[in-house]
Amino acid sequence: MSISDPVADMLTKIRNAGMATHEKVDIPSSKLKLEIVKILKTEGYIKNFKKATTADNINVIRIFLKYDDATQPIIHGLEKVSKPGRRVYTGYKDMPRVYNGYGTLIVSTSIGVTTGKKAAEKKVGGEIICTVW
């Protein structure tokens, strides 16, 4: 089975690792994935991340997951919005809100990968990659 959507695969790995209460998860590295992980860190959804290399010399991003007191994952949901078969774009005026502002929208814009809030502030639209809450 070939993976035609590496970002969706990454989100699924993070979601599954969270449900299984793993301390960390490794995902194959790419520039886009690294930008998404940086946003997850700054928005407080994960403890930390670092670039690493596996035994077979594959570059990975090691993500350290974050849990609350009751060992519930901080990330309640990760959803891919724009898919290879159906790309979803939005202008800065129509930037959707995730759970009334409690969630985070991750958008790929002309100024780089950023959150929906920052994109709207800078008045740039783009492709909605995913939502996190």
Phi and psi restraints in degrees (value plus and minus 20) as a CYANA .aco file:
   2 SER   PHI    -112.3   -72.3
   2 SER   PSI     126.6   166.6
   3 ILE   PHI    -115.5   -75.5
   3 ILE   PSI      91.1   131.1
   4 SER   PHI    -109.0   -69.0
   4 SER   PSI     -34.0     6.0
   5 ASP   PHI    -150.5  -110.5
   5 ASP   PSI      68.1   108.1
   6 PRO   PHI     -81.3   -41.3
   6 PRO   PSI     -52.6   -12.6
   7 VAL   PHI     -88.4   -48.4
   7 VAL   PSI     -62.5   -22.5
   8 ALA   PHI     -82.5   -42.5
   8 ALA   PSI     -58.2   -18.2
   9 ASP   PHI     -82.5   -42.5
   9 ASP   PSI     -62.9   -22.9
  10 MET   PHI     -81.7   -41.7
  10 MET   PSI     -65.8   -25.8
  11 LEU   PHI     -82.2   -42.2
  11 LEU   PSI     -59.9   -19.9
  12 THR   PHI     -83.9   -43.9
  12 THR   PSI     -62.3   -22.3
  13 LYS   PHI     -82.2   -42.2
  13 LYS   PSI     -62.7   -22.7
  14 ILE   PHI     -85.1   -45.1
  14 ILE   PSI     -64.5   -24.5
  15 ARG   PHI     -80.0   -40.0
  15 ARG   PSI     -68.4   -28.4
  16 ASN   PHI     -85.4   -45.4
  16 ASN   PSI     -61.6   -21.6
  17 ALA   PHI     -83.6   -43.6
  17 ALA   PSI     -57.1   -17.1
  18 GLY   PHI     -85.4   -45.4
  18 GLY   PSI     -62.9   -22.9
  19 MET   PHI     -87.6   -47.6
  19 MET   PSI     -50.3   -10.3
  20 ALA   PHI    -109.9   -69.9
  20 ALA   PSI     -12.4    27.6
  21 THR   PHI      28.6    68.6
  21 THR   PSI      23.5    63.5
  22 HIS   PHI     -94.6   -54.6
  22 HIS   PSI     132.2   172.2
  23 GLU   PHI     -96.3   -56.3
  23 GLU   PSI     -57.0   -17.0
  24 LYS   PHI    -166.7  -126.7
  24 LYS   PSI     143.5   183.5
  25 VAL   PHI    -162.9  -122.9
  25 VAL   PSI     119.6   159.6
  26 ASP   PHI    -123.0   -83.0
  26 ASP   PSI     113.7   153.7
  27 ILE   PHI    -150.4  -110.4
  27 ILE   PSI     124.1   164.1
  28 PRO   PHI     -75.8   -35.8
  28 PRO   PSI     118.7   158.7
  29 SER   PHI    -101.7   -61.7
  29 SER   PSI     124.4   164.4
  30 SER   PHI    -176.8  -136.8
  30 SER   PSI     141.5   181.5
  31 LYS   PHI     -80.6   -40.6
  31 LYS   PSI     -65.2   -25.2
  32 LEU   PHI     -82.5   -42.5
  32 LEU   PSI     -65.9   -25.9
  33 LYS   PHI     -82.3   -42.3
  33 LYS   PSI     -59.7   -19.7
  34 LEU   PHI     -82.2   -42.2
  34 LEU   PSI     -61.8   -21.8
  35 GLU   PHI     -83.1   -43.1
  35 GLU   PSI     -61.7   -21.7
  36 ILE   PHI     -83.7   -43.7
  36 ILE   PSI     -63.1   -23.1
  37 VAL   PHI     -84.5   -44.5
  37 VAL   PSI     -57.6   -17.6
  38 LYS   PHI     -81.1   -41.1
  38 LYS   PSI     -60.5   -20.5
  39 ILE   PHI     -85.8   -45.8
  39 ILE   PSI     -62.7   -22.7
  40 LEU   PHI     -77.7   -37.7
  40 LEU   PSI     -57.6   -17.6
  41 LYS   PHI     -89.9   -49.9
  41 LYS   PSI     -69.6   -29.6
  42 THR   PHI     -86.2   -46.2
  42 THR   PSI     -50.2   -10.2
  43 GLU   PHI    -103.6   -63.6
  43 GLU   PSI     -23.7    16.3
  44 GLY   PHI      65.0   105.0
  44 GLY   PSI      -0.8    39.2
  45 TYR   PHI    -105.6   -65.6
  45 TYR   PSI     -44.2    -4.2
  46 ILE   PHI    -148.8  -108.8
  46 ILE   PSI     136.9   176.9
  47 LYS   PHI     -87.5   -47.5
  47 LYS   PSI     -73.6   -33.6
  48 ASN   PHI    -185.9  -145.9
  48 ASN   PSI     156.4   196.4
  49 PHE   PHI    -173.1  -133.1
  49 PHE   PSI     137.8   177.8
  50 LYS   PHI    -171.8  -131.8
  50 LYS   PSI     133.3   173.3
  51 LYS   PHI    -102.0   -62.0
  51 LYS   PSI     116.0   156.0
  52 ALA   PHI    -161.3  -121.3
  52 ALA   PSI     151.6   191.6
  53 THR   PHI    -146.7  -106.7
  53 THR   PSI     112.2   152.2
  54 THR   PHI     -99.0   -59.0
  54 THR   PSI     155.7   195.7
  55 ALA   PHI     -80.7   -40.7
  55 ALA   PSI     -52.9   -12.9
  56 ASP   PHI    -109.9   -69.9
  56 ASP   PSI       2.3    42.3
  57 ASN   PHI      43.1    83.1
  57 ASN   PSI      16.8    56.8
  58 ILE   PHI    -123.4   -83.4
  58 ILE   PSI     109.5   149.5
  59 ASN   PHI     -94.3   -54.3
  59 ASN   PSI     107.5   147.5
  60 VAL   PHI    -150.1  -110.1
  60 VAL   PSI     141.2   181.2
  61 ILE   PHI    -126.3   -86.3
  61 ILE   PSI      98.8   138.8
  62 ARG   PHI    -113.8   -73.8
  62 ARG   PSI      97.6   137.6
  63 ILE   PHI    -125.8   -85.8
  63 ILE   PSI     106.1   146.1
  64 PHE   PHI    -116.2   -76.2
  64 PHE   PSI      95.8   135.8
  65 LEU   PHI     -98.6   -58.6
  65 LEU   PSI     137.0   177.0
  66 LYS   PHI    -137.4   -97.4
  66 LYS   PSI     117.4   157.4
  67 TYR   PHI    -148.2  -108.2
  67 TYR   PSI     136.0   176.0
  68 ASP   PHI    -106.4   -66.4
  68 ASP   PSI    -191.6  -151.6
  69 ASP   PHI     -80.7   -40.7
  69 ASP   PSI     -55.9   -15.9
  70 ALA   PHI    -109.3   -69.3
  70 ALA   PSI       4.9    44.9
  71 THR   PHI      32.1    72.1
  71 THR   PSI       9.9    49.9
  72 GLN   PHI    -109.0   -69.0
  72 GLN   PSI     116.2   156.2
  73 PRO   PHI     -83.4   -43.4
  73 PRO   PSI     122.8   162.8
  74 ILE   PHI     -85.4   -45.4
  74 ILE   PSI     -55.9   -15.9
  75 ILE   PHI    -100.1   -60.1
  75 ILE   PSI      88.0   128.0
  76 HIS   PHI    -103.2   -63.2
  76 HIS   PSI     -49.8    -9.8
  77 GLY   PHI    -177.8  -137.8
  77 GLY   PSI     124.7   164.7
  78 LEU   PHI    -152.2  -112.2
  78 LEU   PSI     104.5   144.5
  79 GLU   PHI    -153.9  -113.9
  79 GLU   PSI     107.2   147.2
  80 LYS   PHI     -96.6   -56.6
  80 LYS   PSI     108.6   148.6
  81 VAL   PHI    -118.2   -78.2
  81 VAL   PSI     -77.0   -37.0
  82 SER   PHI    -105.7   -65.7
  82 SER   PSI     101.9   141.9
  83 LYS   PHI    -133.5   -93.5
  83 LYS   PSI     141.6   181.6
  84 PRO   PHI     -76.1   -36.1
  84 PRO   PSI     -53.7   -13.7
  85 GLY   PHI    -103.5   -63.5
  85 GLY   PSI     -38.0     2.0
  86 ARG   PHI    -168.9  -128.9
  86 ARG   PSI      76.0   116.0
  87 ARG   PHI     -97.6   -57.6
  87 ARG   PSI     120.6   160.6
  88 VAL   PHI    -138.8   -98.8
  88 VAL   PSI      98.1   138.1
  89 TYR   PHI    -135.4   -95.4
  89 TYR   PSI     135.5   175.5
  90 THR   PHI    -167.4  -127.4
  90 THR   PSI     130.4   170.4
  91 GLY   PHI    -105.8   -65.8
  91 GLY   PSI     145.9   185.9
  92 TYR   PHI     -86.9   -46.9
  92 TYR   PSI     -46.8    -6.8
  93 LYS   PHI     -92.6   -52.6
  93 LYS   PSI     -47.9    -7.9
  94 ASP   PHI    -124.8   -84.8
  94 ASP   PSI       1.9    41.9
  95 MET   PHI     -80.7   -40.7
  95 MET   PSI      97.6   137.6
  96 PRO   PHI     -89.1   -49.1
  96 PRO   PSI     134.1   174.1
  97 ARG   PHI    -120.2   -80.2
  97 ARG   PSI     122.3   162.3
  98 VAL   PHI    -122.4   -82.4
  98 VAL   PSI      98.7   138.7
  99 TYR   PHI      26.7    66.7
  99 TYR   PSI      35.1    75.1
 100 ASN   PHI      32.4    72.4
 100 ASN   PSI      16.1    56.1
 101 GLY   PHI      72.5   112.5
 101 GLY   PSI     -25.1    14.9
 102 TYR   PHI     -98.8   -58.8
 102 TYR   PSI     -45.1    -5.1
 103 GLY   PHI    -117.3   -77.3
 103 GLY   PSI    -199.5  -159.5
 104 THR   PHI    -146.1  -106.1
 104 THR   PSI     117.1   157.1
 105 LEU   PHI    -122.5   -82.5
 105 LEU   PSI     109.7   149.7
 106 ILE   PHI    -128.1   -88.1
 106 ILE   PSI     102.6   142.6
 107 VAL   PHI    -144.5  -104.5
 107 VAL   PSI     119.1   159.1
 108 SER   PHI    -115.8   -75.8
 108 SER   PSI      92.8   132.8
 109 THR   PHI    -138.1   -98.1
 109 THR   PSI    -199.5  -159.5
 110 SER   PHI     -88.8   -48.8
 110 SER   PSI     -39.8     0.2
 111 ILE   PHI    -116.9   -76.9
 111 ILE   PSI      -9.8    30.2
 112 GLY   PHI      91.9   131.9
 112 GLY   PSI    -196.7  -156.7
 113 VAL   PHI    -101.5   -61.5
 113 VAL   PSI     108.4   148.4
 114 THR   PHI    -170.4  -130.4
 114 THR   PSI     157.1   197.1
 115 THR   PHI    -102.9   -62.9
 115 THR   PSI     140.1   180.1
 116 GLY   PHI     -79.6   -39.6
 116 GLY   PSI     -58.3   -18.3
 117 LYS   PHI     -81.9   -41.9
 117 LYS   PSI     -69.3   -29.3
 118 LYS   PHI     -85.7   -45.7
 118 LYS   PSI     -57.4   -17.4
 119 ALA   PHI     -83.1   -43.1
 119 ALA   PSI     -63.2   -23.2
 120 ALA   PHI     -85.0   -45.0
 120 ALA   PSI     -60.4   -20.4
 121 GLU   PHI     -81.5   -41.5
 121 GLU   PSI     -60.3   -20.3
 122 LYS   PHI    -105.8   -65.8
 122 LYS   PSI     -17.2    22.8
 123 LYS   PHI      37.5    77.5
 123 LYS   PSI      25.9    65.9
 124 VAL   PHI    -145.8  -105.8
 124 VAL   PSI     122.0   162.0
 125 GLY   PHI    -123.3   -83.3
 125 GLY   PSI    -196.4  -156.4
 126 GLY   PHI     151.4   191.4
 126 GLY   PSI    -184.1  -144.1
 127 GLU   PHI    -107.6   -67.6
 127 GLU   PSI     108.1   148.1
 128 ILE   PHI     -98.6   -58.6
 128 ILE   PSI      95.4   135.4
 129 ILE   PHI    -101.3   -61.3
 129 ILE   PSI     -77.2   -37.2
 130 CYS   PHI    -179.6  -139.6
 130 CYS   PSI     150.4   190.4
 131 THR   PHI    -140.5  -100.5
 131 THR   PSI     126.1   166.1
 132 VAL   PHI    -151.2  -111.2
 132 VAL   PSI     117.5   157.5
